[in-house]
Amino acid sequence: MMKSSTSKGVGLPRMGNGYDVHQLAPGYPFFLGGVQLDHSKGCIAHSDGDCLIHAVCDALLGALALGDIGTHFPDKSEEFRGIDSKILLERTYRMVCRAGYKVGNVDCTVCLQEPKIGAVIPQMRDILAQILEIPVDCVSVKATTTEKLGFVGREEGVAVYATALLWPVG
């Protein structure tokens, strides 16, 4: 059996996954990947409800065994009410850097029936790449529907899966 280390595994690549879901409802703005989408519904959330960025934050935190987004940015805190999720990602990225890591790549799958997001995926990739200080070709954002099945298919919500690979610095 391996002994526990206080180095948190620095020196080894680390991989994490993230998942986030938000309910959609009329009258709310819809942010996804740092982009405001034109849609009749948006995310009910304490922050701006950017499901894609929240999943990426959880993937980064998970790779370093640092808990989840709710641990670091609780939805009961007034500090985070309505906050731009890009700020949460910047703060999460700083945690990654302080732990001695850099982001290798992120891969995201957005599950969303409507609206179609193919035209804005390049913009989402650019935003994520800039925040994470990686080339845009190290950021993947894919979209899929659920063929009208489940809460996503009924347009009641959006779900995002994210995976992140971290490399030790130096």
C-alpha positions in Angstrom: 0.0 0.0 0.0 1.3 3.5 -0.9 1.9 5.9 1.9 0.0 9.2 1.9 2.1 12.2 0.9 1.9 15.8 1.9 3.1 16.8 -1.5 -0.4 16.1 -2.9 1.2 14.1 -5.7 3.1 17.0 -7.2 5.3 15.5 -9.9 2.5 13.4 -11.3 -0.1 14.4 -13.9 -3.6 14.6 -12.4 -6.9 14.2 -14.0 -10.3 15.3 -12.8 -13.9 15.2 -14.0 -16.7 17.7 -13.3 -20.5 17.7 -13.8 -23.0 20.4 -13.4 -26.7 20.9 -14.0 -28.9 23.9 -13.9 -32.7 24.2 -14.3 -33.8 26.4 -17.2 -36.8 28.8 -16.8 -38.1 31.9 -18.6 -36.9 35.3 -17.5 -33.3 34.4 -16.7 -30.2 35.1 -18.7 -28.4 32.1 -20.2 -24.7 32.0 -19.9 -22.7 29.1 -21.2 -18.9 29.0 -21.5 -18.7 32.7 -20.8 -21.1 33.6 -23.6 -24.6 34.9 -23.1 -26.9 32.9 -25.3 -30.0 34.4 -27.0 -32.8 32.1 -25.7 -36.2 32.4 -24.1 -35.0 30.6 -21.0 -31.9 30.8 -18.7 -30.4 29.2 -15.7 -31.9 29.4 -12.2 -28.8 29.9 -10.1 -27.1 31.8 -7.3 -24.3 32.9 -9.6 -24.8 33.6 -13.3 -25.5 29.8 -13.7 -22.8 29.1 -16.3 -23.0 25.3 -16.2 -20.0 24.8 -18.5 -17.7 26.9 -16.5 -18.9 25.3 -13.2 -18.2 21.8 -14.6 -14.7 22.9 -15.6 -14.1 24.3 -12.1 -15.1 21.0 -10.6 -12.9 19.0 -13.0 -9.9 21.2 -12.0 -10.7 21.0 -8.3 -11.3 17.3 -8.5 -7.9 16.7 -10.2 -6.2 18.1 -7.1 -8.7 16.5 -4.6 -9.7 20.0 -3.5 -13.4 19.4 -3.1 -15.9 21.0 -5.4 -17.1 24.4 -6.5 -19.7 24.6 -3.7 -16.9 24.2 -1.1 -15.0 27.1 -2.4 -17.8 29.3 -3.7 -20.9 28.4 -1.6 -24.3 29.3 -3.0 -25.3 30.6 0.4 -22.7 33.4 0.3 -23.8 36.9 -0.8 -20.2 37.3 -2.1 -21.1 35.0 -5.0 -24.7 36.1 -5.7 -24.9 36.8 -9.5 -21.1 36.5 -9.9 -19.7 36.1 -13.4 -18.6 32.5 -13.5 -15.4 33.5 -15.4 -14.3 35.0 -12.1 -14.9 31.7 -10.4 -12.8 29.9 -13.1 -10.0 32.5 -12.7 -9.9 31.9 -8.9 -10.0 28.1 -9.4 -7.2 28.4 -12.0 -5.1 30.3 -9.4 -5.6 27.4 -7.0 -4.3 25.0 -9.6 -1.2 27.3 -10.1 -0.6 27.6 -6.3 -0.6 23.8 -6.1 2.2 23.6 -8.6 0.2 22.6 -11.7 -0.7 23.9 -15.1 -3.7 22.9 -17.3 -2.8 20.4 -20.1 -6.3 20.3 -21.6 -10.0 20.4 -20.9 -12.7 18.4 -22.7 -16.4 19.4 -22.2 -19.7 17.9 -23.3 -22.7 20.1 -23.2 -26.1 18.3 -23.0 -28.7 20.8 -24.3 -31.8 20.4 -26.5 -32.2 24.1 -27.3 -30.7 26.5 -28.2 -28.1 25.1 -30.7 -24.7 26.3 -29.7 -22.4 25.2 -32.5 -21.9 28.7 -33.8 -20.6 30.0 -30.4 -18.4 27.1 -29.5 -15.3 28.8 -31.0 -16.0 31.8 -28.7 -16.4 29.6 -25.7 -13.2 27.8 -26.4 -11.3 31.1 -26.8 -12.7 32.4 -23.4 -11.7 29.2 -21.6 -8.3 29.0 -23.2 -7.6 32.6 -22.3 -8.5 32.1 -18.6 -6.7 28.8 -18.3 -3.6 30.2 -20.2 -3.6 27.3 -22.7 -3.8 27.1 -26.5 -7.3 27.0 -27.8 -6.6 23.6 -29.4 -6.3 22.3 -25.8 -9.9 23.2 -25.1 -12.7 21.0 -26.4 -16.3 21.9 -26.2 -18.8 19.5 -27.8 -22.6 19.7 -27.8 -25.2 17.0 -27.9 -29.0 16.7 -27.4 -30.6 13.9 -25.5 -33.0 13.2 -28.5 -35.9 14.8 -26.5 -35.4 12.4 -23.6 -35.2 13.4 -19.9 -35.0 16.8 -18.3 -32.6 18.0 -21.0 -34.8 16.7 -23.8 -37.8 18.4 -22.3 -35.8 21.7 -22.2 -36.1 21.8 -18.4 -32.3 22.0 -17.9 -28.8 21.9 -19.1 -26.1 19.5 -18.1 -22.3 19.6 -18.7 -19.6 17.0 -18.3 -15.9 18.2 -18.1 -12.6 16.5 -17.8 -9.3 18.2 -17.1 -5.7 17.1 -17.3 -3.2 18.9 -15.1 0.6 18.7 -15.5 3.1 19.6 -12.8 5.0 22.8 -13.4 8.8 22.4 -13.6 
